[in-house]
Amino acid sequence: RDMDVPYVIDKGVNVVAEFPDLKIVKPELLHEEEEVDAIIVTAVYYFEDIFTEVYCKKQVPIIALDKLIDTVLEKEV
């Protein structure tokens, strides 16, 4: 199944940065961005902090990358 990634959330970016095919947004500006089906957290060590900061702005499933990988691998076995 194809997946569309409209933007990436990163606390370390100044305001909004754009690369050729990737928009990077600060968490504080997340409420201004388009709706998404889910958010995947790649910094799994900080998952709880990220979840707390992001969920109040976007009430969508927020998934840790390691859990997503585990789920995919379980389905392949």
Disulfide bonds with the S-S distance in Angstrom:
none
